[in-house]
Amino acid sequence: MTPESIVIAGGGLAGATAARTLRTEGFEGTITVAAAEPHHPYIRPPLSKEYLLGKAGEDSVEVVPAAWYAENNVTLRLESAVSDVDPSARMVRYADGTSQQYGALLLATGAAPRQIPLPGSELDGVTTFRTLDDSRRLREQLAAGGRRVVLIGSGWIGMELAAAASTYGNEVTLLGLEEVPLGGAIGPDLGRFFRSLHEDNGVQFRLPASAREIAGHGGRATGVLTDSGEHLPADVVVIAVGVVPDTALAQSAGLEMRNGILTDASLRTSAPGIFAAGDVANALHPFTGEHHRSEHWANALNGGKVAGKAMLGQESVLDAVPYFYTDQFDVSMEYSGFPTLAEGSSPVIRGSLEAKEFVAFWQRDGRVVAGMSVNTPGSAKPSAQKTIKALISARSEVAPDSLADAAVPFDQLIP
C-alpha cells in the first residue's frame, strides 16, 4: 500500500532526489526532509572542484531550487536531523524533541569525514573536508595564493584539493600511505599518471608517509611532522583520509548492518517500511549479485530515484553501472564500472598517457568490468563512457587488441 506520510532522514542528494521523485511519481501524501545542516540540500562534487575554484556559485550546487520545497508541499527541516527511530511504532524523533509517525522512512544520512587521532588537529588552519561550509572556508584560505598547504590523504578528494590549492598559486605538499597516489583505486600505472600531472604543476609528494603531529604556535598550525621526522611548514592543513557512513540511526534501530546499512536491490532494509540510499546503503547489485556501497554522487542520485519509487510500491532496482568523475588541472576524467571486479588486473590503454588523451579498460575473464576515459573527444559517437557502460552490461568477451586499437570505432566494440 502507498504510505500516507514519508520521512527522509538526511538532507543531501539522495534525500532530495527521493523527495523530487516522489512528487514526480504522483505521491500526494506528506513528505518531510530532515537535514542536519543549515543549508538546502546540495551536491558535493563541485565543492572540491568548480565551487572551490570560484568558477561556480552556490546556486550551482543546489539539488533543486530553494523554492521547490514549498512549491511542492515538501517540509524541509533544516538543522533538525532525525535523532531516533522506533521501527515498531513507525516513529521518528527529531533533534528538537518533537516526534512524527511515518508510513515509510528513508535513511539517507550520508557519511562523515574519517577522524584520526592526530595531535594538533584542533589548531586553527586545520580542517577536514566534506561540507559546503568546509569548501567556503578553504576557498577563503586558498584564494589569495602564496600559502603553504599540506594535504593529508592521497585519495580522490586529497588530489582534487591539491590541484585546486596549486591552481590558486599556493605551495602544496601531499602526504599519503600509498606508494603511488590513487594506486588502490586505479592501479600504479594510472596512479603515476596523476602523480606526474600534479608534479608538473608544482605539487610535492611524500609517499608513503603519514603525519605524526600538527605543530602550532599561538593556537595556529605552523607545520606537519611526518613519521620520518620531517617537518613540513604549513599555514593550512587539510585532513582528507576518507569518510565513514553515518549509520548511528540504523544501528540504534536494530537494522542489519554490514559495511553500512544492508539493503536489497530496491534499497529495502531489514525493517519493514525503512529504506536506505546514498553513502550509507550497502545495496545488492543485480549485475554482480554482491552488495556494494558507493560514496560517489551518481550512486546518491540513482539511489534517491530508486528509493522514491520503491517506497511507493513500484518495481525499481538500483542496477546502474557505478560512475564518478574528477577534474584536476587540465585533466577531466570519468570512470564507470566495478572497482572490486577490476582489482588485480592491468588496464588496456587506448590512446596516449603522454598526450593526456586515453581510455583505460579493465577486464576480468575477457569481459570489460570497468573503464576510465581521460580528455576523450566529445565528438566520439558513441562516447567513451557510453561504450564502457555498454561493454560492461553486455558481459561479452572483447579482444584486448580491439580495445587498444584506436582505429577500431567504439561502436564496433559493442556486441
C-alpha positions in Angstrom: 0.0 0.0 0.0 1.1 3.6 -0.7 2.1 5.2 2.6 0.4 8.4 3.6 3.5 10.0 5.0 7.2 9.7 4.2 10.1 10.9 6.3 13.5 11.3 4.7 16.4 11.4 7.3 19.1 13.3 5.5 19.4 16.5 3.5 21.8 15.5 0.8 21.5 14.5 -2.8 19.9 11.1 -2.2 17.3 12.5 0.1 16.3 15.5 -2.0 16.3 13.3 -5.2 13.9 10.9 -3.4 11.6 13.7 -2.5 11.6 15.0 -6.0 10.9 11.5 -7.4 8.0 11.0 -5.0 6.3 14.1 -6.3 7.2 13.4 -9.9 5.6 9.9 -9.5 2.4 11.5 -8.2 2.7 10.9 -4.5 0.3 13.3 -2.7 1.0 12.4 0.9 3.2 14.3 3.3 6.9 14.4 2.8 9.4 15.6 5.4 13.1 16.0 4.7 15.1 16.4 7.9 18.6 17.9 7.3 21.4 18.2 9.9 22.9 21.2 8.1 21.5 24.8 7.8 21.7 24.7 4.0 19.2 23.4 1.4 20.2 20.0 0.0 23.2 20.3 -2.3 25.5 18.2 -4.4 29.1 17.6 -3.2 31.3 17.2 -6.3 31.6 20.9 -7.1 32.8 21.6 -3.6 36.3 20.2 -4.4 36.2 21.4 -8.0 34.3 24.3 -9.6 32.9 25.9 -6.5 36.2 25.7 -4.6 37.9 27.3 -7.6 35.4 30.1 -7.7 34.1 29.0 -11.1 30.6 28.3 -9.9 28.2 29.9 -7.3 26.2 28.3 -4.6 23.1 28.1 -6.8 25.0 25.6 -8.9 25.3 23.1 -6.1 21.6 23.0 -5.1 19.8 19.8 -5.9 16.6 21.7 -6.7 16.0 25.5 -6.3 15.2 26.6 -2.8 11.6 27.5 -3.7 10.9 23.9 -4.9 10.2 22.6 -1.5 7.4 25.0 -0.6 6.0 24.9 -4.2 5.8 21.1 -3.9 4.5 20.9 -0.4 7.7 19.3 1.0 8.5 20.2 4.6 12.2 20.9 4.9 13.5 20.8 8.4 17.0 22.4 8.4 19.3 21.9 11.4 16.8 19.4 12.6 18.1 15.9 12.0 16.3 12.7 13.0 17.8 11.7 16.3 15.9 8.4 16.9 13.9 5.8 15.1 11.3 3.4 16.6 10.6 0.8 13.8 7.9 -0.9 15.7 5.9 2.3 16.2 7.0 3.7 12.9 8.0 6.9 14.7 11.0 9.3 14.4 12.2 11.8 16.9 13.9 15.0 15.8 16.8 16.8 17.4 14.4 19.4 18.9 12.5 16.7 20.8 9.4 16.6 18.5 8.2 13.3 17.1 6.4 12.2 13.9 5.0 9.0 12.6 5.8 7.7 9.2 4.4 5.3 6.7 7.8 4.9 5.0 11.2 6.1 6.1 14.3 6.7 4.0 17.7 6.8 5.7 19.9 9.0 3.6 22.3 10.2 6.3 25.4 10.2 4.2 28.9 10.0 5.6 31.2 11.9 7.9 35.0 12.6 7.5 37.2 9.9 9.0 38.8 11.2 12.1 42.4 10.3 13.0 43.9 10.8 16.5 46.4 13.4 15.3 47.9 15.8 17.9 47.3 19.4 16.9 44.2 18.7 14.7 42.3 21.2 16.8 44.5 24.1 15.8 43.3 27.0 13.6 44.2 26.4 10.0 43.4 22.6 10.2 40.3 21.3 8.6 38.6 18.2 7.3 36.7 18.5 4.0 33.1 17.4 3.5 30.5 20.2 3.7 29.6 23.4 1.9 31.0 25.4 4.9 34.3 23.5 4.6 34.6 24.4 1.0 33.7 28.1 1.7 36.3 28.3 4.4 39.0 26.6 2.4 38.4 28.8 -0.6 38.9 31.9 1.6 42.2 30.4 2.8 43.5 29.5 -0.6 42.2 32.1 -3.0 44.9 34.8 -2.4 47.7 32.3 -3.0 51.1 32.3 -1.5 50.3 29.9 1.3 51.9 26.7 2.4 49.3 23.9 2.2 49.8 20.3 3.4 47.2 17.7 2.3 47.0 14.5 4.4 45.4 11.8 2.2 46.2 10.8 -1.4 42.7 9.7 -2.5 40.4 11.4 -4.9 39.5 14.3 -2.6 43.1 14.9 -1.5 44.2 15.0 -5.1 41.4 17.4 -6.1 42.1 19.7 -3.2 45.8 19.7 -4.0 45.0 20.6 -7.6 42.8 23.5 -6.5 45.3 24.8 -4.0 48.1 24.7 -6.5 45.9 26.4 -9.2 45.4 29.3 -6.7 49.2 29.7 -6.5 49.9 28.0 -3.2 52.8 25.8 -2.2 51.3 22.3 -1.9 52.6 19.1 -0.3 50.6 15.9 -0.2 51.1 13.0 2.2 49.6 9.5 1.7 50.0 6.0 2.9 50.2 4.6 -0.6 53.4 4.3 -2.6 51.5 5.7 -5.6 48.6 8.2 -5.2 45.3 6.6 -6.2 47.1 3.3 -6.6 44.4 1.4 -4.6 41.7 2.9 -6.8 43.1 2.7 -10.4 46.4 0.9 -10.1 50.0 2.0 -10.0 50.4 2.9 -13.7 47.5 5.3 -13.8 48.3 6.5 -10.3 51.7 7.5 -11.6 50.0 9.4 -14.4 48.1 11.5 -11.9 51.3 12.0 -9.8 53.2 13.3 -12.8 50.3 15.6 -13.6 50.5 17.1 -10.2 54.3 17.3 -10.1 54.2 19.1 -13.4 52.1 21.7 -11.7 54.3 22.1 -8.7 52.7 19.7 -6.2 55.2 17.9 -4.0 54.6 14.3 -2.6 55.7 12.5 0.4 54.8 8.8 -0.3 54.4 6.6 1.6 54.3 8.8 4.6 51.9 9.6 7.5 51.5 12.6 9.7 52.7 12.2 13.3 51.7 15.6 14.6 50.5 19.0 13.6 52.8 21.7 15.0 51.4 25.1 16.0 52.1 28.4 17.6 49.7 30.8 19.2 46.8 28.4 18.5 47.5 28.2 14.8 49.0 25.4 12.7 52.6 26.0 11.6 53.6 22.7 10.1 53.2 18.9 9.9 55.7 16.5 11.4 55.8 13.2 9.5 56.6 9.7 10.7 60.1 10.0 9.2 60.8 13.1 11.4 60.5 15.6 8.5 58.9 19.0 9.4 56.7 20.4 6.6 55.9 24.1 7.1 52.2 24.8 6.7 49.7 27.6 7.0 46.8 25.4 6.0 46.4 21.6 6.8 43.6 19.6 5.3 42.9 16.1 6.6 41.3 14.1 3.8 41.6 10.5 4.7 38.2 9.2 3.6 34.8 9.1 5.1 32.7 6.7 7.2 29.0 6.0 6.7 26.7 7.7 9.2 24.9 4.6 10.4 24.1 5.7 14.0 20.3 5.8 13.4 20.2 2.5 11.7 22.3 0.8 14.4 20.1 2.2 17.2 17.0 1.0 15.3 18.4 -2.5 15.1 18.8 -2.7 11.3 21.0 -5.3 9.7 24.5 -3.8 9.1 27.5 -4.8 7.0 29.8 -2.0 5.8 26.8 0.3 6.0 23.1 -0.5 6.0 22.4 -3.7 4.3 19.6 -3.4 1.7 18.2 -5.4 -1.2 18.4 -4.1 -4.8 15.3 -2.0 -4.2 17.0 -0.4 -1.2 14.7 -2.0 1.4 16.4 -2.6 4.8 15.7 -5.4 7.2 12.9 -3.4 8.9 9.5 -3.1 7.2 8.9 0.4 5.7 12.5 1.5 6.1 14.8 2.2 3.1 18.3 3.4 2.8 20.1 5.2 -0.1 23.4 7.0 -0.8 26.6 6.7 1.1 25.1 4.6 3.9 23.5 1.9 1.8 25.3 -1.4 1.1 22.9 -2.4 -1.7 22.6 -5.7 -3.6 23.6 -5.1 -7.2 21.9 -7.3 -9.8 24.9 -7.2 -12.1 27.4 -8.8 -9.7 25.0 -10.5 -7.2 27.0 -8.9 -4.4 26.5 -5.9 -2.1 28.2 -2.7 -3.0 28.5 0.6 -1.1 29.5 3.6 -3.1 30.3 7.1 -1.9 30.0 8.8 -5.3 27.3 11.3 -6.3 25.9 9.1 -9.1 25.0 6.4 -6.6 23.2 9.0 -4.4 21.4 10.4 -7.4 20.3 7.0 -8.7 19.6 5.6 -5.3 17.3 8.5 -4.5 15.3 7.8 -7.6 15.1 4.1 -6.8 14.1 4.6 -3.2 11.4 7.1 -4.1 9.8 4.7 -6.5 10.2 1.7 -4.2 8.6 3.5 -1.2 5.5 3.8 -3.4 5.5 0.1 -4.1 6.8 0.4 -7.6 9.2 -2.2 -9.1 12.5 -0.4 -9.0 16.1 -1.6 -8.5 19.5 0.1 -8.3 21.1 -1.6 -11.3 23.0 1.4 -12.8 26.7 0.9 -13.6 28.6 2.9 -10.9 30.1 6.2 -12.2 32.2 9.1 -11.0 34.4 11.8 -12.4 37.2 14.1 -11.4 38.8 17.3 -12.7 42.4 18.1 -11.9 44.3 20.8 -13.7 43.8 20.2 -17.4 42.6 16.6 -17.0 39.0 15.6 -17.0 38.4 12.0 -16.1 35.3 9.8 -16.0 35.1 6.3 -14.6 32.4 3.7 -14.9 32.4 0.2 -13.6 33.1 -2.0 -10.6 36.5 -1.4 -8.9 36.2 -4.6 -6.9 36.0 -6.6 -10.2 38.9 -4.7 -11.7 41.2 -5.4 -8.7 44.4 -7.1 -9.7 44.1 -6.6 -13.4 46.2 -4.3 -15.6 44.3 -1.9 -17.8 44.3 -2.0 -21.5 45.1 1.5 -22.8 43.7 3.1 -26.0 45.4 6.4 -26.7 48.3 8.2 -25.1 49.0 8.8 -21.5 51.7 11.3 -22.5 49.2 13.3 -24.6 46.6 13.1 -21.7 44.0 11.6 -24.1 43.2 8.0 -23.5 40.7 5.3 -22.4 41.6 2.6 -19.9 39.7 -0.7 -19.9 39.8 -3.2 -17.1 38.8 -6.8 -17.9 38.1 -10.0 -16.0 37.8 -13.3 -17.8 37.9 -11.3 -21.1 34.9 -9.1 -20.2 35.1 -5.4 -19.6 34.3 -4.7 -15.9 35.4 -1.0 -15.6 36.7 1.8 -17.8 38.2 5.2 -17.4 38.3 8.0 -20.1 40.6 11.0 -19.9 40.1 14.1 -22.0 38.4 12.0 -24.8 36.9 14.0 -27.6 33.2 14.7 -27.1 32.6 14.2 -30.8 33.2 10.4 -30.5 30.0 8.5 -31.2 29.1 6.8 -29.1 31.0 8.5 -26.3 33.8 6.6 -24.4 31.6 6.4 -21.3 28.6 5.1 -23.2 30.8 2.5 -24.8 32.3 1.4 -21.5 28.9 1.1 -19.9 27.6 -0.8 -22.9 30.5 -3.2 -22.8 30.1 -3.9 -19.1 26.4 -4.5 -19.5 26.9 -6.8 -22.5 29.1 -9.2 -20.4 30.7 -10.3 -23.7 34.4 -11.1 -24.2 36.3 -8.5 -26.1 39.8 -9.0 -27.5 42.3 -6.6 -25.7 43.9 -5.7 -29.1 40.5 -4.4 -30.3 40.1 -2.3 -27.1 43.6 -0.8 -27.5 43.3 -0.1 -31.3 42.1 3.5 -31.8 41.4 2.5 -35.4 38.5 0.3 -34.2 35.5 2.6 -33.7 33.8 2.5 -30.4 30.5 1.3 -31.8 32.3 -1.8 -33.3 33.4 -2.8 -29.8 29.8 -3.2 -28.6 28.2 -6.6 -29.4 
